[in-house]
Amino acid sequence: MTRGLALAVALGLGALACSGAQSPTLASYFTSEPGLQTAGVKMIPIHTPKGNFKVWTKRFGSHPRIKLLLLHGGPGATHEYFEGLENDLAAAGIEFIYYDQLGSAYSDQPTDPSLWTIDRFVDEVEQVRVALGLDRSNFYLLGHSWGGILGVEYALRHGENIKGFILSSMMMSIPDYNRYADTVLAKQMPPEVVAEIKAIEARGDYENPRYMELLIPHFYHQHLCRLDDWPDAVNRALGRINRQ
C-alpha cells in the first residue's frame, strides 16, 4: 500500500518476537538461562567504496558445527527483536550470533545513500562471515523479512560457504507485495483511514505524529504484533530504526 505500509510489513518484527514469550529483564538478560554463554561483542571492520566502518556482532554459546548468523529486517532495524529466540536456541545447544547491519543502531551509521544497495550489503555479510571464521562446515544463516532478501542474494553469490539457510517472514518482490497491500490489506481498514494515510504518504510527511497514530492501531496491531502489550525487545527494535 505504497511506501509507508510496505516498509511497515517489510520489517516484519512481529512474526518472530510476538509469539507471547516474555522478554528478559535487563538484570537477568545474560543470567536467566545457565546454558546461555556469550563470547562478547566483536566490532568487525567493513570496507566499502565510501570508506571503512564497523559493524556490531555478539556471539552466544559454542558449537563446533552449528553457528547461526541472524540477519534482521528493515533495512535499518536491529537485532533486538531476535531476543525472543535466545532461550530456545540456547536450550537446543545452537551457537548464534547477533549482527547489526551497517546503518543499524549498534553499528556505524554513515549517511551516504549510495551505500544502501543489495550488492554492498551482500559484500558486507561476506566480510562478516570471514571475520567470524564461519565456513561450509558450520555456517547457518537465518534471514528474516529484509534479512531474508539479503540472505537469498548472499546465497546466490556465496552459496558455497553456507551449510544451511533459513528464510522467515519475507517476500521476494516488493512490487507484488505493494499490490497485495493495496488489494487485500488496505481493504481491511476503514476507507477514511486509508485515505488519510495515503495523503500523508503522498506529501512524504512520514515524521508527522498522525502517521503513526493511524498505522499503530490499524496496521501494526493487525499485521505486525497482535499482543496488547508489545515485548520490550520489539519496542526497542522499532524505536531504534534508521529511517534514512
DRENPA-3360 file (N, C-alpha, C; in nm, 2 decimals, always signed):
BEGIN
1 = MTRGLALA = +0.08/-0.12/+0.00/+0.00/+0.00/+0.00/+0.09/+0.12/+0.00 ~ +0.16/+0.14/-0.10/+0.26/+0.25/-0.12/+0.37/+0.23/-0.01 ~ +0.47/+0.33/-0.01/+0.59/+0.31/+0.06/+0.58/+0.29/+0.21 ~ +0.49/+0.37/+0.27/+0.48/+0.36/+0.42/+0.44/+0.22/+0.47 ~ +0.33/+0.17/+0.41/+0.28/+0.04/+0.46/+0.38/-0.07/+0.42 ~ +0.44/-0.06/+0.30/+0.53/-0.16/+0.25/+0.65/-0.17/+0.35 ~ +0.70/-0.06/+0.40/+0.81/-0.06/+0.49/+0.76/-0.12/+0.62 ~ +0.64/-0.09/+0.66/+0.59/-0.14/+0.79/+0.59/-0.29/+0.79;
9 = VALGLGAL = +0.55/-0.35/+0.69/+0.55/-0.50/+0.69/+0.69/-0.56/+0.66 ~ +0.76/-0.48/+0.58/+0.90/-0.53/+0.54/+0.98/-0.56/+0.67 ~ +0.95/-0.48/+0.77/+1.02/-0.50/+0.90/+0.98/-0.64/+0.96 ~ +0.85/-0.67/+0.95/+0.81/-0.80/+0.99/+0.85/-0.84/+1.13 ~ +0.86/-0.75/+1.23/+0.92/-0.79/+1.36/+0.82/-0.88/+1.43 ~ +0.69/-0.87/+1.41/+0.60/-0.95/+1.50/+0.61/-1.10/+1.48 ~ +0.65/-1.14/+1.36/+0.64/-1.29/+1.33/+0.74/-1.37/+1.42 ~ +0.85/-1.30/+1.46/+0.94/-1.37/+1.55/+0.93/-1.33/+1.69;
17 = ACSGAQSP = +0.91/-1.21/+1.72/+0.92/-1.16/+1.86/+0.79/-1.15/+1.93 ~ +0.67/-1.17/+1.86/+0.54/-1.15/+1.93/+0.47/-1.28/+1.95 ~ +0.55/-1.39/+1.98/+0.49/-1.52/+2.00/+0.42/-1.54/+2.14 ~ +0.44/-1.43/+2.22/+0.38/-1.44/+2.36/+0.49/-1.47/+2.46 ~ +0.61/-1.50/+2.42/+0.72/-1.52/+2.51/+0.75/-1.39/+2.58 ~ +0.79/-1.39/+2.71/+0.83/-1.27/+2.78/+0.98/-1.24/+2.76 ~ +1.00/-1.11/+2.74/+1.14/-1.07/+2.72/+1.21/-1.07/+2.85 ~ +1.34/-1.10/+2.86/+1.41/-1.09/+2.99/+1.43/-0.95/+3.04;
25 = TLASYFTS = +1.43/-0.94/+3.17/+1.46/-0.80/+3.22/+1.61/-0.77/+3.20 ~ +1.64/-0.64/+3.22/+1.78/-0.61/+3.20/+1.87/-0.68/+3.30 ~ +1.83/-0.69/+3.42/+1.91/-0.76/+3.52/+1.94/-0.91/+3.49 ~ +1.84/-0.97/+3.43/+1.85/-1.12/+3.41/+1.89/-1.15/+3.26 ~ +1.93/-1.05/+3.19/+1.95/-1.06/+3.04/+2.05/-1.17/+3.01 ~ +2.16/-1.18/+3.08/+2.27/-1.27/+3.05/+2.27/-1.39/+3.15 ~ +2.18/-1.39/+3.24/+2.19/-1.49/+3.35/+2.06/-1.57/+3.37 ~ +1.96/-1.55/+3.29/+1.83/-1.62/+3.31/+1.84/-1.76/+3.28;
33 = EPGLQTAG = +1.93/-1.80/+3.18/+1.95/-1.94/+3.15/+2.09/-1.98/+3.17 ~ +2.12/-2.08/+3.25/+2.26/-2.12/+3.28/+2.34/-2.16/+3.15 ~ +2.26/-2.21/+3.05/+2.33/-2.26/+2.93/+2.36/-2.15/+2.83 ~ +2.32/-2.03/+2.86/+2.34/-1.92/+2.77/+2.47/-1.85/+2.80 ~ +2.57/-1.87/+2.71/+2.70/-1.81/+2.73/+2.73/-1.72/+2.62 ~ +2.80/-1.61/+2.65/+2.83/-1.51/+2.54/+2.98/-1.49/+2.53 ~ +3.03/-1.49/+2.41/+3.17/-1.46/+2.39/+3.20/-1.32/+2.38 ~ +3.10/-1.23/+2.40/+3.12/-1.09/+2.40/+3.10/-1.02/+2.26;
41 = VKMIPIHT = +3.10/-0.89/+2.27/+3.08/-0.81/+2.15/+3.21/-0.81/+2.06 ~ +3.19/-0.82/+1.93/+3.30/-0.80/+1.84/+3.26/-0.70/+1.73 ~ +3.34/-0.59/+1.73/+3.31/-0.49/+1.62/+3.40/-0.53/+1.50 ~ +3.33/-0.55/+1.39/+3.40/-0.60/+1.27/+3.42/-0.49/+1.17 ~ +3.55/-0.47/+1.13/+3.57/-0.37/+1.02/+3.51/-0.41/+0.89 ~ +3.45/-0.31/+0.83/+3.38/-0.33/+0.70/+3.44/-0.23/+0.60 ~ +3.49/-0.28/+0.49/+3.55/-0.20/+0.38/+3.44/-0.17/+0.27 ~ +3.42/-0.05/+0.24/+3.32/-0.01/+0.14/+3.38/+0.09/+0.04;
49 = PKGNFKVW = +3.32/+0.11/-0.07/+3.37/+0.21/-0.17/+3.37/+0.35/-0.11 ~ +3.30/+0.37/+0.00/+3.29/+0.51/+0.06/+3.37/+0.52/+0.19 ~ +3.45/+0.42/+0.22/+3.53/+0.43/+0.34/+3.51/+0.30/+0.42 ~ +3.58/+0.30/+0.54/+3.58/+0.19/+0.63/+3.49/+0.22/+0.75 ~ +3.42/+0.12/+0.79/+3.32/+0.14/+0.90/+3.33/+0.01/+0.99 ~ +3.25/+0.01/+1.10/+3.25/-0.11/+1.18/+3.10/-0.15/+1.21 ~ +3.08/-0.28/+1.21/+2.95/-0.34/+1.24/+2.96/-0.42/+1.37 ~ +2.85/-0.42/+1.44/+2.84/-0.48/+1.58/+2.80/-0.63/+1.56;
57 = TKRFGSHP = +2.87/-0.72/+1.63/+2.82/-0.86/+1.64/+2.84/-0.90/+1.79 ~ +2.76/-1.00/+1.82/+2.77/-1.06/+1.96/+2.74/-1.21/+1.95 ~ +2.83/-1.29/+2.00/+2.82/-1.44/+1.99/+2.77/-1.50/+2.12 ~ +2.68/-1.60/+2.11/+2.63/-1.67/+2.22/+2.65/-1.82/+2.21 ~ +2.70/-1.88/+2.31/+2.71/-2.02/+2.31/+2.84/-2.07/+2.23 ~ +2.85/-2.20/+2.22/+2.96/-2.25/+2.15/+2.93/-2.39/+2.09 ~ +2.94/-2.40/+1.96/+2.91/-2.53/+1.90/+3.00/-2.54/+1.77 ~ +3.07/-2.65/+1.76/+3.17/-2.66/+1.65/+3.11/-2.67/+1.51;
65 = RIKLLLLH = +2.98/-2.72/+1.51/+2.92/-2.75/+1.38/+2.79/-2.67/+1.35 ~ +2.74/-2.59/+1.44/+2.62/-2.52/+1.42/+2.64/-2.37/+1.47 ~ +2.67/-2.28/+1.38/+2.69/-2.14/+1.41/+2.59/-2.06/+1.32 ~ +2.49/-2.00/+1.39/+2.38/-1.94/+1.32/+2.40/-1.79/+1.32 ~ +2.41/-1.73/+1.21/+2.42/-1.58/+1.19/+2.28/-1.53/+1.16 ~ +2.23/-1.43/+1.24/+2.09/-1.38/+1.22/+2.09/-1.25/+1.15 ~ +2.02/-1.24/+1.04/+2.00/-1.12/+0.95/+1.87/-1.06/+0.98 ~ +1.87/-0.94/+1.05/+1.75/-0.88/+1.09/+1.68/-0.80/+0.97;
73 = GGPGATHE = +1.56/-0.76/+0.99/+1.48/-0.69/+0.89/+1.51/-0.54/+0.88 ~ +1.43/-0.47/+0.81/+1.45/-0.33/+0.78/+1.43/-0.30/+0.64 ~ +1.55/-0.26/+0.57/+1.68/-0.23/+0.64/+1.67/-0.12/+0.74 ~ +1.76/-0.13/+0.84/+1.77/-0.03/+0.94/+1.71/-0.06/+1.07 ~ +1.65/-0.19/+1.09/+1.61/-0.23/+1.22/+1.73/-0.28/+1.30 ~ +1.71/-0.35/+1.41/+1.82/-0.40/+1.49/+1.80/-0.55/+1.52 ~ +1.91/-0.61/+1.58/+1.90/-0.75/+1.62/+1.80/-0.77/+1.73 ~ +1.76/-0.67/+1.80/+1.70/-0.68/+1.93/+1.57/-0.77/+1.93;
81 = YFEGLEND = +1.49/-0.76/+1.83/+1.37/-0.84/+1.83/+1.40/-0.99/+1.82 ~ +1.52/-1.03/+1.79/+1.55/-1.17/+1.79/+1.57/-1.23/+1.94 ~ +1.57/-1.14/+2.04/+1.59/-1.18/+2.17/+1.49/-1.29/+2.22 ~ +1.37/-1.29/+2.15/+1.27/-1.39/+2.18/+1.31/-1.53/+2.15 ~ +1.42/-1.54/+2.07/+1.47/-1.68/+2.04/+1.58/-1.73/+2.13 ~ +1.63/-1.64/+2.22/+1.75/-1.67/+2.29/+1.74/-1.80/+2.37 ~ +1.64/-1.82/+2.45/+1.63/-1.93/+2.54/+1.62/-2.06/+2.46 ~ +1.54/-2.06/+2.35/+1.51/-2.18/+2.27/+1.64/-2.22/+2.20;
89 = LAAAGIEF = +1.71/-2.12/+2.14/+1.84/-2.15/+2.07/+1.94/-2.21/+2.17 ~ +1.95/-2.15/+2.29/+2.04/-2.20/+2.38/+2.01/-2.34/+2.43 ~ +1.88/-2.36/+2.45/+1.84/-2.49/+2.50/+1.87/-2.60/+2.40 ~ +1.87/-2.57/+2.27/+1.90/-2.66/+2.16/+2.05/-2.67/+2.14 ~ +2.13/-2.60/+2.21/+2.27/-2.61/+2.20/+2.33/-2.54/+2.08 ~ +2.25/-2.45/+2.02/+2.29/-2.38/+1.90/+2.37/-2.26/+1.93 ~ +2.49/-2.24/+1.87/+2.56/-2.12/+1.88/+2.50/-2.02/+1.78 ~ +2.47/-1.90/+1.83/+2.41/-1.80/+1.74/+2.48/-1.66/+1.76;
97 = IYYDQLGS = +2.47/-1.58/+1.66/+2.54/-1.46/+1.65/+2.45/-1.35/+1.61 ~ +2.43/-1.25/+1.70/+2.36/-1.13/+1.66/+2.45/-1.04/+1.58 ~ +2.39/-0.97/+1.49/+2.47/-0.88/+1.39/+2.38/-0.77/+1.35 ~ +2.42/-0.65/+1.38/+2.35/-0.53/+1.33/+2.42/-0.48/+1.20 ~ +2.34/-0.48/+1.10/+2.40/-0.44/+0.97/+2.44/-0.29/+0.97 ~ +2.53/-0.26/+0.88/+2.58/-0.12/+0.87/+2.45/-0.03/+0.85 ~ +2.45/+0.08/+0.93/+2.34/+0.17/+0.93/+2.24/+0.15/+1.04 ~ +2.25/+0.03/+1.11/+2.16/+0.00/+1.22/+2.22/+0.05/+1.35;
105 = AYSDQPTD = +2.14/+0.04/+1.46/+2.17/+0.12/+1.58/+2.31/+0.09/+1.64 ~ +2.34/-0.04/+1.65/+2.46/-0.07/+1.73/+2.59/-0.06/+1.64 ~ +2.57/-0.05/+1.51/+2.68/-0.04/+1.42/+2.70/+0.11/+1.37 ~ +2.81/+0.13/+1.30/+2.82/+0.27/+1.24/+2.71/+0.30/+1.16 ~ +2.68/+0.43/+1.15/+2.56/+0.48/+1.07/+2.60/+0.59/+0.98 ~ +2.67/+0.55/+0.87/+2.71/+0.65/+0.77/+2.58/+0.71/+0.70 ~ +2.59/+0.82/+0.64/+2.48/+0.89/+0.58/+2.48/+0.89/+0.43 ~ +2.58/+0.83/+0.37/+2.58/+0.83/+0.22/+2.48/+0.73/+0.17;
113 = PSLWTIDR = +2.38/+0.78/+0.10/+2.27/+0.68/+0.05/+2.32/+0.58/-0.06 ~ +2.44/+0.61/-0.12/+2.49/+0.52/-0.22/+2.53/+0.39/-0.15 ~ +2.55/+0.38/-0.02/+2.58/+0.26/+0.05/+2.47/+0.16/+0.06 ~ +2.35/+0.21/+0.04/+2.23/+0.12/+0.06/+2.19/+0.05/-0.06 ~ +2.27/-0.04/-0.11/+2.24/-0.13/-0.22/+2.26/-0.27/-0.18 ~ +2.19/-0.36/-0.25/+2.19/-0.50/-0.22/+2.33/-0.56/-0.24 ~ +2.40/-0.52/-0.34/+2.54/-0.56/-0.37/+2.63/-0.53/-0.25 ~ +2.62/-0.41/-0.20/+2.70/-0.36/-0.10/+2.67/-0.44/+0.03;
121 = FVDEVEQV = +2.54/-0.47/+0.06/+2.51/-0.54/+0.18/+2.56/-0.69/+0.17 ~ +2.55/-0.75/+0.05/+2.60/-0.88/+0.03/+2.74/-0.89/+0.06 ~ +2.82/-0.79/+0.01/+2.96/-0.79/+0.04/+2.99/-0.77/+0.19 ~ +2.91/-0.70/+0.25/+2.92/-0.68/+0.40/+2.90/-0.81/+0.47 ~ +2.80/-0.89/+0.44/+2.78/-1.02/+0.50/+2.90/-1.11/+0.48 ~ +2.95/-1.11/+0.36/+3.07/-1.19/+0.33/+3.19/-1.15/+0.42 ~ +3.21/-1.02/+0.44/+3.32/-0.98/+0.53/+3.29/-1.02/+0.67 ~ +3.17/-1.01/+0.71/+3.13/-1.06/+0.85/+3.16/-1.21/+0.86;
129 = RVALGLDR = +3.12/-1.28/+0.77/+3.14/-1.43/+0.77/+3.29/-1.46/+0.79 ~ +3.37/-1.40/+0.71/+3.52/-1.42/+0.71/+3.57/-1.38/+0.85 ~ +3.53/-1.27/+0.90/+3.58/-1.22/+1.03/+3.54/-1.31/+1.14 ~ +3.43/-1.37/+1.13/+3.38/-1.46/+1.24/+3.43/-1.60/+1.22 ~ +3.50/-1.63/+1.11/+3.56/-1.77/+1.09/+3.45/-1.87/+1.06 ~ +3.35/-1.83/+0.99/+3.24/-1.92/+0.96/+3.27/-1.98/+0.82 ~ +3.23/-2.11/+0.80/+3.25/-2.17/+0.67/+3.15/-2.28/+0.65 ~ +3.16/-2.35/+0.54/+3.06/-2.45/+0.50/+3.05/-2.57/+0.60;
137 = SNFYLLGH = +3.14/-2.58/+0.69/+3.13/-2.69/+0.79/+3.04/-2.65/+0.90 ~ +3.01/-2.52/+0.92/+2.94/-2.48/+1.04/+2.84/-2.36/+1.02 ~ +2.84/-2.30/+0.90/+2.78/-2.17/+0.88/+2.63/-2.19/+0.84 ~ +2.54/-2.15/+0.94/+2.40/-2.14/+0.91/+2.35/-2.00/+0.91 ~ +2.26/-1.96/+0.82/+2.22/-1.83/+0.80/+2.07/-1.82/+0.82 ~ +2.02/-1.73/+0.90/+1.87/-1.71/+0.91/+1.84/-1.57/+0.87 ~ +1.76/-1.55/+0.77/+1.72/-1.42/+0.72/+1.57/-1.39/+0.74 ~ +1.54/-1.29/+0.81/+1.40/-1.25/+0.84/+1.36/-1.12/+0.77;
145 = SWGGILGV = +1.25/-1.12/+0.70/+1.20/-1.01/+0.63/+1.30/-0.95/+0.54 ~ +1.34/-0.83/+0.55/+1.45/-0.78/+0.46/+1.58/-0.87/+0.47 ~ +1.60/-0.92/+0.59/+1.72/-1.01/+0.61/+1.70/-1.13/+0.52 ~ +1.58/-1.18/+0.49/+1.56/-1.29/+0.40/+1.60/-1.26/+0.26 ~ +1.56/-1.14/+0.22/+1.60/-1.09/+0.08/+1.75/-1.09/+0.07 ~ +1.81/-1.03/+0.17/+1.96/-1.02/+0.18/+2.02/-1.16/+0.18 ~ +1.96/-1.25/+0.26/+2.01/-1.39/+0.27/+2.01/-1.46/+0.13 ~ +1.90/-1.44/+0.06/+1.88/-1.51/-0.07/+1.99/-1.45/-0.17;
153 = EYALRHGE = +2.01/-1.32/-0.17/+2.11/-1.27/-0.26/+2.25/-1.31/-0.22 ~ +2.27/-1.33/-0.09/+2.40/-1.38/-0.04/+2.42/-1.52/-0.09 ~ +2.32/-1.60/-0.07/+2.33/-1.75/-0.10/+2.35/-1.77/-0.25 ~ +2.29/-1.68/-0.34/+2.30/-1.69/-0.48/+2.45/-1.67/-0.52 ~ +2.52/-1.58/-0.44/+2.65/-1.54/-0.48/+2.76/-1.62/-0.40 ~ +2.73/-1.66/-0.28/+2.83/-1.73/-0.20/+2.77/-1.85/-0.14 ~ +2.69/-1.92/-0.21/+2.63/-2.05/-0.15/+2.73/-2.15/-0.11 ~ +2.84/-2.15/-0.17/+2.95/-2.25/-0.14/+2.99/-2.24/+0.01;
161 = NIKGFILS = +2.96/-2.12/+0.07/+3.01/-2.10/+0.21/+2.90/-2.14/+0.31 ~ +2.78/-2.18/+0.27/+2.67/-2.20/+0.36/+2.64/-2.35/+0.38 ~ +2.62/-2.39/+0.51/+2.58/-2.52/+0.54/+2.43/-2.53/+0.54 ~ +2.36/-2.43/+0.59/+2.22/-2.43/+0.59/+2.16/-2.29/+0.59 ~ +2.04/-2.27/+0.54/+1.98/-2.14/+0.52/+1.83/-2.14/+0.56 ~ +1.79/-2.05/+0.64/+1.65/-2.05/+0.69/+1.59/-1.91/+0.65 ~ +1.47/-1.92/+0.58/+1.40/-1.80/+0.55/+1.28/-1.78/+0.64 ~ +1.25/-1.66/+0.68/+1.14/-1.63/+0.77/+1.07/-1.50/+0.74;
169 = SMMMSIPD = +0.94/-1.51/+0.72/+0.85/-1.40/+0.70/+0.91/-1.29/+0.61 ~ +0.92/-1.33/+0.48/+0.98/-1.23/+0.39/+0.91/-1.25/+0.25 ~ +0.93/-1.15/+0.17/+0.87/-1.15/+0.03/+0.99/-1.13/-0.06 ~ +0.98/-1.18/-0.19/+1.09/-1.16/-0.28/+1.06/-1.05/-0.38 ~ +0.94/-1.00/-0.38/+0.90/-0.90/-0.48/+0.83/-0.78/-0.41 ~ +0.89/-0.67/-0.40/+0.83/-0.55/-0.33/+0.71/-0.50/-0.42 ~ +0.72/-0.50/-0.55/+0.61/-0.45/-0.63/+0.49/-0.55/-0.61 ~ +0.51/-0.68/-0.60/+0.40/-0.77/-0.58/+0.34/-0.75/-0.44;
177 = YNRYADTV = +0.43/-0.73/-0.34/+0.38/-0.70/-0.21/+0.29/-0.57/-0.20 ~ +0.34/-0.47/-0.27/+0.27/-0.34/-0.27/+0.13/-0.36/-0.33 ~ +0.12/-0.45/-0.44/-0.01/-0.47/-0.49/-0.10/-0.55/-0.39 ~ -0.04/-0.64/-0.32/-0.11/-0.72/-0.22/-0.16/-0.62/-0.11 ~ -0.08/-0.53/-0.07/-0.11/-0.44/+0.04/-0.23/-0.35/-0.01 ~ -0.23/-0.31/-0.13/-0.34/-0.23/-0.19/-0.47/-0.31/-0.20 ~ -0.46/-0.43/-0.26/-0.58/-0.50/-0.29/-0.64/-0.58/-0.18 ~ -0.56/-0.62/-0.08/-0.60/-0.70/+0.03/-0.60/-0.63/+0.17;
185 = LAKQMPPE = -0.48/-0.59/+0.21/-0.46/-0.53/+0.34/-0.54/-0.40/+0.36 ~ -0.53/-0.31/+0.26/-0.59/-0.18/+0.27/-0.74/-0.19/+0.28 ~ -0.80/-0.29/+0.22/-0.94/-0.31/+0.23/-0.99/-0.36/+0.37 ~ -0.90/-0.39/+0.45/-0.94/-0.43/+0.59/-0.94/-0.31/+0.68 ~ -0.91/-0.19/+0.63/-0.91/-0.07/+0.71/-1.03/+0.01/+0.67 ~ -1.07/+0.10/+0.77/-1.18/+0.19/+0.73/-1.13/+0.28/+0.61 ~ -1.22/+0.31/+0.51/-1.17/+0.39/+0.40/-1.12/+0.52/+0.44 ~ -1.17/+0.59/+0.54/-1.12/+0.72/+0.58/-0.98/+0.71/+0.63;
193 = VVAEIKAI = -0.95/+0.60/+0.70/-0.81/+0.58/+0.75/-0.72/+0.56/+0.63 ~ -0.75/+0.48/+0.54/-0.67/+0.46/+0.42/-0.65/+0.59/+0.35 ~ -0.75/+0.67/+0.33/-0.74/+0.80/+0.26/-0.64/+0.89/+0.33 ~ -0.65/+0.90/+0.46/-0.56/+0.99/+0.54/-0.42/+0.94/+0.53 ~ -0.40/+0.81/+0.54/-0.26/+0.75/+0.53/-0.20/+0.78/+0.40 ~ -0.28/+0.76/+0.29/-0.22/+0.79/+0.16/-0.19/+0.94/+0.14 ~ -0.27/+1.02/+0.20/-0.25/+1.17/+0.18/-0.12/+1.20/+0.25 ~ -0.09/+1.15/+0.37/+0.04/+1.17/+0.44/+0.15/+1.12/+0.36;
201 = EARGDYEN = +0.14/+1.00/+0.30/+0.25/+0.94/+0.22/+0.27/+1.02/+0.09 ~ +0.16/+1.07/+0.03/+0.18/+1.15/-0.09/+0.26/+1.28/-0.06 ~ +0.25/+1.33/+0.06/+0.33/+1.45/+0.09/+0.47/+1.42/+0.14 ~ +0.50/+1.29/+0.16/+0.62/+1.25/+0.21/+0.64/+1.29/+0.36 ~ +0.53/+1.30/+0.43/+0.53/+1.36/+0.57/+0.54/+1.24/+0.67 ~ +0.64/+1.16/+0.66/+0.65/+1.04/+0.74/+0.68/+1.07/+0.89 ~ +0.73/+1.19/+0.92/+0.76/+1.22/+1.06/+0.64/+1.28/+1.13 ~ +0.53/+1.30/+1.06/+0.41/+1.35/+1.12/+0.35/+1.25/+1.22;
209 = PRYMELLI = +0.34/+1.29/+1.35/+0.29/+1.20/+1.45/+0.16/+1.13/+1.41 ~ +0.08/+1.20/+1.34/-0.05/+1.14/+1.30/-0.04/+1.02/+1.22 ~ +0.07/+1.01/+1.14/+0.10/+0.89/+1.06/+0.11/+0.76/+1.15 ~ +0.18/+0.77/+1.25/+0.19/+0.65/+1.34/+0.07/+0.63/+1.42 ~ +0.00/+0.74/+1.45/-0.13/+0.73/+1.52/-0.23/+0.64/+1.44 ~ -0.22/+0.65/+1.31/-0.31/+0.58/+1.22/-0.25/+0.43/+1.20 ~ -0.12/+0.42/+1.18/-0.07/+0.29/+1.15/-0.07/+0.20/+1.27 ~ -0.04/+0.24/+1.39/-0.03/+0.15/+1.50/-0.16/+0.07/+1.53;
217 = PHFYHQHL = -0.27/+0.14/+1.54/-0.39/+0.05/+1.57/-0.45/-0.02/+1.45 ~ -0.43/+0.04/+1.33/-0.50/-0.01/+1.21/-0.41/-0.10/+1.13 ~ -0.28/-0.10/+1.15/-0.19/-0.18/+1.07/-0.10/-0.26/+1.16 ~ -0.02/-0.19/+1.24/+0.08/-0.26/+1.32/+0.01/-0.37/+1.41 ~ -0.09/-0.33/+1.48/-0.16/-0.42/+1.58/-0.23/-0.53/+1.50 ~ -0.26/-0.52/+1.38/-0.33/-0.62/+1.30/-0.23/-0.71/+1.23 ~ -0.12/-0.66/+1.18/-0.03/-0.74/+1.10/+0.12/-0.75/+1.15 ~ +0.15/-0.67/+1.25/+0.29/-0.68/+1.30/+0.30/-0.75/+1.43;
225 = CRLDDWPD = +0.22/-0.71/+1.52/+0.22/-0.78/+1.66/+0.08/-0.76/+1.72 ~ +0.01/-0.87/+1.74/-0.13/-0.87/+1.79/-0.14/-0.87/+1.94 ~ -0.02/-0.88/+2.01/-0.03/-0.87/+2.16/-0.07/-0.73/+2.20 ~ -0.15/-0.73/+2.31/-0.19/-0.60/+2.37/-0.06/-0.52/+2.42 ~ +0.02/-0.59/+2.49/+0.15/-0.53/+2.53/+0.26/-0.59/+2.45 ~ +0.33/-0.50/+2.38/+0.44/-0.55/+2.29/+0.56/-0.58/+2.38 ~ +0.63/-0.69/+2.34/+0.76/-0.72/+2.41/+0.85/-0.61/+2.41 ~ +0.93/-0.59/+2.52/+1.03/-0.48/+2.52/+1.12/-0.49/+2.41;
233 = AVNRALGR = +1.16/-0.61/+2.37/+1.26/-0.62/+2.26/+1.21/-0.56/+2.13 ~ +1.08/-0.58/+2.10/+1.01/-0.52/+1.98/+1.01/-0.37/+1.99 ~ +0.97/-0.32/+2.11/+0.97/-0.17/+2.12/+1.10/-0.11/+2.10 ~ +1.21/-0.18/+2.16/+1.34/-0.12/+2.14/+1.39/-0.13/+1.99 ~ +1.36/-0.24/+1.93/+1.40/-0.25/+1.79/+1.33/-0.15/+1.70 ~ +1.20/-0.13/+1.72/+1.12/-0.03/+1.65/+1.17/+0.12/+1.68 ~ +1.20/+0.14/+1.81/+1.25/+0.27/+1.85/+1.38/+0.31/+1.79 ~ +1.46/+0.22/+1.75/+1.60/+0.25/+1.70/+1.61/+0.23/+1.55;
241 = INRQ = +1.50/+0.22/+1.48/+1.50/+0.21/+1.33/+1.57/+0.33/+1.27 ~ +1.66/+0.30/+1.18/+1.72/+0.41/+1.10/+1.63/+0.43/+0.98 ~ +1.57/+0.55/+0.98/+1.47/+0.58/+0.87/+1.53/+0.65/+0.75 ~ +1.67/+0.65/+0.74/+1.73/+0.72/+0.63/+1.69/+0.65/+0.49;
% end
